[in-house]
Amino acid sequence: MLKKIIGFSEGLLILLSLTANAADIVTKTIEYDIDGQSFTGFLAYDQSIKEKRPGVIVVHEWWGANDYAHKRAKDLAKEGYVAFALDMYGTGKVADHPKQAKAFMTATMEKIDVAEKRFRKGKEILASQANVDAKNIAAIGYCFGGGIVLHMARVGEPLKGVASFHGSLGAKTPAKEGVVKAKVKVYNGAADPFVTAEQIAGFKAEMETAKVDYEFINYPDAVHSFTNPGADAVGKKFEMPLAYDAKADTESWQSMLTFFEAIFK
């Protein structure tokens, strides 16, 4: 992979990455600051598409802004979207142990207004791209990131839609009727021990009381991190109930694409 600096604008250091095996997919590492702290995001788009197109924010798992989040951004780029995998922790804060991941996540969520500010900065960067239709932006998230995108929907962030994959369902700010602007999709593993039946019932009741346009999809036998092919190795290493489920991964991704087609009309 070849990288070179192609610009420095409004505090954003942009590095162009070219890959020979996917000539039309361009990726950029974007470094940015929030309140004096450095963050590193990852932008991906198909350069063969000349017109503006919808943008999708990708929020990482509790491990941090790692290669899996970047992969999903590239997957979205292949589908014709401009995707920005933002950074919720800060440059270099990518965990390789659950204790470290928990510490990063806890520090981020202790002050929810800080988490909101980090999400909105990522959205601002995505919306500012010349090839993005700023009126058509959605967000997806995995694990911790799923909880983040649901929170942003709950507090009324103007997004066309959000999709949570094996994400946390608990609400710091419960949805209220008339506040939620985004349509909501939740993809959950029915055998995920981190998401209880009580939490699911509570989430559905919350959405229905607030009259949110939502859908909750449970995948039989799927456990936590069912979309991530690396989940099996990590689960085995740390003795955690994590496992990849190819069927649930494929079905949830296709469902999300159909969802995007509908909300971006």
LUMRO-512546 format. One line per field, with one value per residue: residue in one letter; residue number from 1; y, x, z of N, C-alpha, C in turn. Coordinates in steps of 0.1 Angstrom, whole numbers, plus 5000, padded with zeros to 4 digits. Atoms other than C-alpha are relative to their C-alpha. Last residue first. Layout:
<pts>
r: c(A ...)
k: c(NUM ...)
ny: c(Y ...)
nx: c(X ...)
nz: c(Z ...)
cay: c(Y ...)
cax: c(X ...)
caz: c(Z ...)
cy: c(Y ...)
cx: c(X ...)
cz: c(Z ...)
</pts>
This chain:
<pts>
r: c(K F I A E F F T L M S Q W S E T D A K A D Y A L P M E F K K G V A D A G P N T F S H V A D P Y N I F E Y D V K A T E M E A K F G A I Q E A T V F P D A A G N Y V K V K A K V V G E K A P T K A G L S G H F S A V G K L P E G V R A M H L V I G G G F C Y G I A A I N K A D V N A Q S A L I E K G K R F R K E A V D I K E M T A T M F A K A Q K P H D A V K G T G Y M D L A F A V Y G E K A L D K A R K H A Y D N A G W W E H V V I V G P R K E K I S Q D Y A L F G T F S Q G D I D Y E I T K T V I D A A N A T L S L L I L L G E S F G I I K K L M)
k: c(265 264 263 262 261 260 259 258 257 256 255 254 253 252 251 250 249 248 247 246 245 244 243 242 241 240 239 238 237 236 235 234 233 232 231 230 229 228 227 226 225 224 223 222 221 220 219 218 217 216 215 214 213 212 211 210 209 208 207 206 205 204 203 202 201 200 199 198 197 196 195 194 193 192 191 190 189 188 187 186 185 184 183 182 181 180 179 178 177 176 175 174 173 172 171 170 169 168 167 166 165 164 163 162 161 160 159 158 157 156 155 154 153 152 151 150 149 148 147 146 145 144 143 142 141 140 139 138 137 136 135 134 133 132 131 130 129 128 127 126 125 124 123 122 121 120 119 118 117 116 115 114 113 112 111 110 109 108 107 106 105 104 103 102 101 100 99 98 97 96 95 94 93 92 91 90 89 88 87 86 85 84 83 82 81 80 79 78 77 76 75 74 73 72 71 70 69 68 67 66 65 64 63 62 61 60 59 58 57 56 55 54 53 52 51 50 49 48 47 46 45 44 43 42 41 40 39 38 37 36 35 34 33 32 31 30 29 28 27 26 25 24 23 22 21 20 19 18 17 16 15 14 13 12 11 10 9 8 7 6 5 4 3 2 1)
ny: c(4997 4990 4987 4994 4997 4988 4989 4998 4994 4986 4993 4998 4990 4987 4996 4997 4988 4988 4998 4995 5007 4995 5009 4993 5006 4992 5008 4993 4995 5011 5006 4991 5001 5013 5002 5002 5013 4999 4995 5009 4998 4986 4994 4990 5006 5012 5011 5010 5013 5008 5015 5009 5010 5000 5001 4988 4989 4999 4996 4986 4991 4999 4992 4986 4996 5000 4989 4989 4999 5008 4994 4987 4999 4991 5007 5005 5015 5006 5014 5006 5014 5009 5014 5011 4997 5009 4997 4988 4998 4993 4993 5008 4990 4990 4986 4991 4994 4999 4988 5005 5015 5005 5014 5006 5012 5007 5011 5001 4996 4992 4986 4997 5000 4988 4988 5000 4995 4986 4992 5001 4991 4986 5002 5014 5002 5014 5005 5010 5006 5015 5002 4997 4993 5005 5011 4995 5006 4990 4991 5007 5003 4988 4997 5009 4995 4989 5005 5007 4990 4994 5010 5002 4988 5003 4987 4994 4999 4993 4986 4994 4998 4990 4988 4996 4996 4987 4991 4995 5008 5014 5010 5012 5008 5010 5006 4992 5001 4996 5004 4990 5007 4995 5005 4995 4990 4987 4999 5008 4993 4990 5008 5004 4988 4997 5009 4996 4988 5005 5004 5010 4998 4988 5002 4995 5008 5012 4999 5013 5000 5009 5004 5000 5012 5001 4992 4986 4994 5001 4988 5005 4997 5008 4997 5008 5006 5005 5012 5004 5014 5002 4995 4996 4997 4988 4996 4986 4998 4989 4999 4991 4997 4989 4988 4994 5010 5005 5015 5006 5013 5008 5009 5010 5005 5014 5009 4999 4990 4997 4987 4993 4989 4988 4989 4988 4988)
nx: c(5007 4992 4999 5013 5007 4994 5004 5014 5000 4996 5011 5009 4994 5001 5014 5004 4992 5005 5013 5000 5011 5005 4999 4999 5011 5012 5011 5004 4988 4992 5008 5000 4986 4997 5006 4990 4993 4986 4996 5003 4990 4994 4996 4988 4987 5000 4995 4992 4998 4990 5002 4989 5001 4989 5005 4995 5006 5014 5002 4995 5010 5012 4997 4999 5014 5006 4995 5006 5014 5010 5013 4999 5003 4990 4993 5010 4999 4995 4997 4991 4999 4991 5006 4994 5001 4992 4986 4997 5008 5013 5007 5011 5011 4996 5001 5003 5013 5007 4997 4997 4997 4992 5000 4989 5002 5011 4995 5007 4990 5005 4999 5009 5014 5001 5001 5014 5009 4998 5006 5014 5004 5000 4997 4998 4990 5000 4990 5004 4990 5003 5014 5001 5013 5010 5008 5006 4993 4992 5009 5006 4990 4997 5011 4999 4988 5003 5008 4991 4992 5008 5003 4987 4999 5006 5007 5003 5014 5007 4996 5006 5014 5002 4996 5010 5012 4997 4999 5013 5004 4997 4997 5005 5007 4992 4990 4989 4991 5006 4992 4995 4999 4990 5001 4988 5001 5003 5014 5003 4995 5011 5011 4997 5000 5014 5005 4995 5008 5014 5001 4991 5001 4994 4985 4993 5002 4992 4995 4997 4991 5003 4989 5002 5007 5001 5010 4997 5013 5006 4997 4998 5010 4999 5010 4997 5011 4997 5008 4999 4996 4985 4996 5012 4999 5007 4997 5002 4999 4993 5001 4990 5003 5010 4995 5014 5011 5001 4998 5004 4996 5006 4990 5006 4989 5001 4996 5009 5011 5002 5005 5006 5009 4993 5006 4992 5008)
nz: c(5012 5008 4993 4997 5012 5005 4991 5004 5013 4999 4994 5011 5009 4994 5000 5013 5005 4994 5005 5014 5006 5013 5012 5013 5009 5001 4994 4987 4993 4994 4990 4988 4994 4994 4987 4991 5002 5001 5013 5011 5011 5002 4987 5001 4997 4992 5008 4992 5007 4992 5001 4997 5011 5008 5014 5006 4992 5003 5014 5001 4994 5009 5012 4996 4998 5013 5007 4993 5004 4994 5002 4995 4985 4994 4989 4990 4999 4988 5003 4990 5002 4992 5000 5008 5014 5009 4999 5007 5012 4997 5012 5007 5003 4990 5004 4989 5002 4987 4991 4987 5001 4989 4999 4993 4993 5007 5008 5014 5010 5011 4996 4989 5005 5008 4991 4994 5011 5003 4990 5002 5010 4994 4986 4995 4989 4995 4991 4990 4991 4999 4996 4985 4999 4991 5006 5013 5012 5007 5007 5011 5009 5006 5010 5011 5007 5008 5011 5009 5007 5010 5011 5007 5009 5013 5004 4987 4997 5010 5000 4988 5002 5010 4995 4991 5008 5006 4989 4995 4989 5004 4989 5005 4990 4993 5008 5002 4989 4988 4989 4991 4987 4991 4986 4994 4990 5006 5003 5011 5012 5004 5005 5014 5007 5002 5010 5013 5003 5003 5014 5005 5015 5005 5001 4988 4988 4997 4986 4994 4989 4988 4992 4985 4995 4986 4993 5000 4999 5014 5008 5013 5010 5011 5010 5012 5007 5013 5004 5014 5001 4998 4987 4992 4986 4996 4986 4997 4986 4994 4985 4994 4986 4999 5005 5000 5002 5014 5000 5012 5001 5010 5007 5009 5008 5003 4989 4988 5001 4986 4996 5012 4996 5002 4993 5001 5000)
cay: c(5075 5073 5057 5028 5019 5021 4996 4972 4975 4969 4937 4925 4931 4913 4883 4880 4883 4860 4833 4837 4835 4846 4838 4855 4841 4850 4827 4854 4835 4815 4845 4864 4835 4831 4868 4874 4868 4897 4898 4875 4897 4884 4851 4838 4807 4822 4857 4883 4913 4944 4969 5006 5036 5052 5058 5068 5042 5017 5023 5021 4990 4974 4983 4970 4937 4933 4942 4917 4890 4897 4910 4901 4864 4867 4836 4856 4875 4910 4932 4965 4988 5023 5051 5084 5115 5106 5135 5134 5107 5103 5079 5070 5090 5067 5039 5002 4983 4973 4964 4931 4951 4985 5003 5040 5060 5092 5110 5143 5135 5133 5122 5086 5084 5094 5068 5040 5050 5047 5014 4999 5013 4995 4962 4973 5006 5019 5055 5073 5105 5118 5156 5160 5144 5134 5137 5170 5157 5181 5157 5131 5155 5168 5133 5125 5157 5147 5113 5129 5155 5128 5108 5139 5147 5111 5118 5084 5068 5075 5065 5033 5024 5028 5009 4981 4978 4977 4949 4931 4929 4941 4976 5004 5038 5050 5082 5089 5069 5074 5073 5075 5050 5073 5058 5073 5050 5031 4995 4991 5021 5003 4973 4997 5013 4978 4969 5000 4991 4956 4972 4990 5021 5008 4974 4984 4979 5007 5033 5036 5067 5064 5090 5093 5101 5131 5124 5111 5074 5059 5072 5046 5058 5052 5074 5063 5084 5092 5113 5138 5155 5193 5197 5175 5172 5155 5130 5116 5084 5082 5052 5051 5022 5023 5004 4976 4951 4978 4996 5034 5052 5089 5107 5137 5158 5177 5209 5229 5216 5197 5179 5150 5133 5100 5064 5034 5000)
cax: c(4656 4683 4661 4649 4682 4698 4675 4681 4718 4712 4693 4721 4746 4723 4719 4756 4767 4739 4749 4786 4783 4815 4819 4824 4814 4848 4876 4902 4921 4891 4869 4896 4902 4865 4857 4881 4854 4834 4797 4787 4804 4783 4763 4743 4721 4690 4695 4673 4661 4647 4630 4624 4603 4602 4568 4584 4563 4572 4609 4610 4589 4612 4643 4628 4618 4654 4669 4647 4656 4693 4720 4755 4747 4743 4722 4696 4724 4712 4707 4690 4676 4664 4649 4665 4647 4641 4627 4590 4582 4610 4639 4656 4688 4715 4697 4707 4707 4743 4753 4754 4751 4733 4720 4711 4690 4685 4705 4696 4708 4677 4690 4677 4693 4727 4722 4714 4746 4767 4752 4761 4796 4801 4792 4793 4780 4763 4754 4734 4739 4718 4715 4753 4754 4791 4816 4831 4837 4823 4795 4821 4841 4810 4798 4831 4829 4794 4805 4833 4809 4784 4810 4821 4784 4782 4807 4816 4811 4846 4864 4843 4851 4888 4889 4868 4891 4921 4906 4895 4931 4945 4931 4934 4940 4966 4948 4918 4889 4859 4876 4855 4851 4840 4821 4813 4787 4787 4785 4822 4826 4804 4828 4857 4842 4835 4872 4882 4861 4877 4912 4909 4893 4889 4885 4850 4837 4840 4815 4811 4795 4778 4776 4751 4764 4776 4783 4815 4815 4848 4865 4847 4849 4867 4876 4894 4896 4924 4919 4943 4933 4934 4896 4889 4917 4918 4938 4923 4935 4922 4910 4903 4884 4886 4919 4909 4938 4964 4957 4962 4962 4961 4970 4950 4960 4929 4933 4912 4931 4964 4967 4979 5003 5015 5007 5014 5000)
caz: c(4981 5008 5034 5012 4996 5030 5045 5015 5022 5059 5052 5030 5058 5083 5060 5053 5089 5102 5077 5083 5121 5138 5174 5208 5242 5258 5269 5261 5234 5223 5219 5201 5176 5170 5166 5137 5111 5127 5120 5148 5174 5202 5197 5168 5176 5159 5145 5161 5140 5157 5134 5140 5131 5166 5182 5215 5233 5206 5208 5246 5246 5221 5241 5274 5258 5244 5277 5296 5271 5278 5256 5268 5266 5228 5218 5198 5181 5173 5143 5152 5126 5133 5113 5123 5135 5171 5192 5184 5209 5234 5232 5265 5273 5289 5271 5272 5239 5235 5200 5181 5149 5152 5121 5121 5097 5078 5105 5122 5158 5179 5213 5207 5173 5188 5215 5190 5170 5202 5213 5180 5183 5216 5197 5161 5147 5116 5108 5081 5061 5032 5034 5033 4998 4999 4971 4982 5017 5044 5055 5065 5086 5103 5110 5126 5147 5157 5170 5190 5205 5214 5232 5252 5260 5273 5300 5316 5281 5267 5299 5301 5265 5268 5301 5287 5257 5280 5301 5270 5256 5223 5226 5200 5214 5190 5181 5203 5217 5195 5161 5130 5102 5074 5045 5011 4996 4963 4975 4973 4995 5021 5021 5024 5056 5069 5064 5083 5113 5112 5109 5142 5155 5191 5208 5220 5185 5159 5147 5109 5095 5062 5034 5006 4971 4951 4915 4900 4909 4896 4928 4950 4986 5019 5048 5080 5111 5135 5166 5184 5216 5219 5224 5194 5168 5134 5115 5083 5068 5033 5013 4975 4960 4922 4919 4942 4938 4933 4966 4969 5002 5003 5035 5047 5077 5089 5108 5084 5053 5049 5016 4995 5019 5004 5011 4990 5000)
cy: c(5015 5003 5010 5014 5007 5004 5013 5012 5004 5007 5015 5008 5003 5011 5014 5005 5004 5013 5013 5003 5005 4990 5006 4990 5008 4994 5009 4993 5005 5005 4988 4993 5009 4999 4986 4997 4998 4987 5000 5005 4991 5000 5014 5006 5009 4995 4988 4989 4991 4986 4993 4986 4991 4990 5001 5001 5013 5011 5002 5006 5014 5008 5001 5009 5015 5005 5002 5013 5012 5002 4991 5008 5014 5001 5009 4992 4995 4985 4994 4985 4994 4986 4991 4988 4989 5003 4993 5005 5014 5003 5006 5009 4993 5011 5009 5015 5010 5008 5000 5011 4996 4985 4995 4984 4995 4987 4994 4990 4998 5005 5009 5015 5004 5001 5012 5013 5000 5005 5015 5008 4999 5010 5014 5000 4985 4999 4986 4996 4990 4993 4985 4998 5001 5009 4995 4990 5004 4995 5010 5009 4993 4998 5013 5002 4990 5006 5012 4994 4993 5010 5006 4990 4999 5012 4999 5014 5007 5002 5008 5015 5007 5004 5012 5014 5006 5005 5014 5010 5006 4991 4987 4989 4989 4992 4990 4992 5010 5001 5005 4994 5010 4992 5006 4997 5006 5011 5014 5000 4991 5008 5010 4992 4997 5013 5003 4991 5005 5012 4995 4996 4992 5001 5014 4999 5006 4993 4987 5002 4986 5001 4991 4996 5001 4988 4998 5009 5015 5006 4999 5012 4994 5003 4991 5002 4994 4993 4997 4987 4996 4986 4997 5005 5004 5002 5013 5002 5014 4999 5012 5001 5008 5004 5012 5014 5006 4991 4995 4985 4993 4987 4991 4992 4988 4995 4985 4990 5000 5012 5002 5014 5008 5012 5013 5011 5012)
cx: c(4998 4992 5007 5001 4987 4994 5005 4994 4986 5001 5003 4988 4990 5006 4998 4985 4994 5007 4994 4986 4998 4989 4995 5001 4999 4990 4987 4989 4996 5012 5007 4992 5000 5013 5004 4995 5011 5007 5015 5004 4998 5010 5007 5003 5012 5015 5002 5004 5009 5000 5011 4997 5012 4998 5012 4996 5004 4993 4986 4997 5003 4989 4988 5002 5000 4985 4993 5005 4993 4986 4989 4987 5001 4997 5011 5007 4991 5001 5007 5001 5009 4999 5011 4991 5004 4997 5008 5015 5003 4993 4987 4994 4989 4989 5005 5000 4996 4987 4992 5004 5006 5002 5010 4998 5012 4997 4988 5008 4994 5010 4996 5000 4991 4986 4999 4999 4985 4990 5001 4992 4985 4994 4998 5003 5000 5010 4998 5012 4994 5012 4997 4986 4997 4987 4988 4991 4992 5007 5008 4992 4995 5011 5003 4990 5002 5011 4997 4992 5009 5008 4992 4998 5013 5000 4994 4994 4997 4985 4993 5004 4994 4986 4998 5004 4989 4988 5003 5000 4986 4997 5003 5004 4992 4993 5009 5011 5012 5009 4994 5007 5007 5000 5012 4999 5014 4999 4995 4986 4997 5004 4989 4989 5002 4998 4985 4995 5003 4991 4986 4997 5010 4999 5006 5015 5008 4995 5005 5006 5001 5011 4996 5013 4998 4992 5000 4990 5002 4986 4994 5003 5005 4989 5001 4989 5004 4989 5004 4991 4999 5004 5015 5005 4986 5001 4994 5002 4999 5000 5009 4998 5012 4997 4990 5002 4986 4989 4998 5002 4995 5006 4992 5011 4995 5012 5000 5004 4992 4990 4999 4994 4995 4991 5008 4992 5009)
cz: c(4998 4987 4992 5006 5002 4987 4994 5008 4995 4987 5001 5004 4988 4991 5006 5000 4986 4995 5006 4995 4986 4995 4988 4989 4987 4991 5001 5007 5014 5008 5006 5011 5013 5007 5006 5014 5010 4998 4997 4987 4988 4990 4997 5014 4998 5001 5009 4991 5009 4994 5007 4996 5001 4988 4990 4985 4994 5007 4996 4986 4999 5006 4991 4988 5004 5002 4987 4993 5006 4995 5005 4998 5005 5015 5006 5011 5010 4999 5012 4996 5010 4997 5006 5001 4991 4986 4989 5000 4995 4987 5005 4989 4993 4999 5012 4996 5011 4998 5013 5010 5013 4998 5010 5000 5007 5007 4993 4991 4986 4990 4988 5003 5011 4993 4992 5009 5005 4990 4998 5010 4997 4990 5007 5015 5004 5011 5003 5008 5009 5007 5002 5005 5015 4999 5008 4993 4988 4988 4992 4991 4987 4989 4992 4990 4988 4992 4990 4989 4990 4992 4989 4988 4993 4991 4987 4998 5013 5004 4990 5001 5012 4999 4990 5006 5010 4992 4995 5011 5005 5012 4994 5009 4994 5010 5008 4993 4999 5012 5013 5012 5010 5013 5008 5015 5003 5010 4995 4996 4988 4988 4996 4994 4985 4992 4997 4989 4986 4996 4996 4985 4993 4984 4995 4999 5011 5012 5005 5014 5006 5010 5012 5007 5015 5004 5015 5007 5001 5000 4986 4991 4986 4990 4988 4990 4987 4994 4986 4998 4985 5000 5003 5014 5006 5015 5003 5015 5003 5015 5004 5015 5006 5014 5002 4995 5001 4997 4985 5000 4987 5000 4990 4993 4992 4991 4997 5011 5013 5000 5015 5004 4988 5005 4997 5006 5000)
</pts>
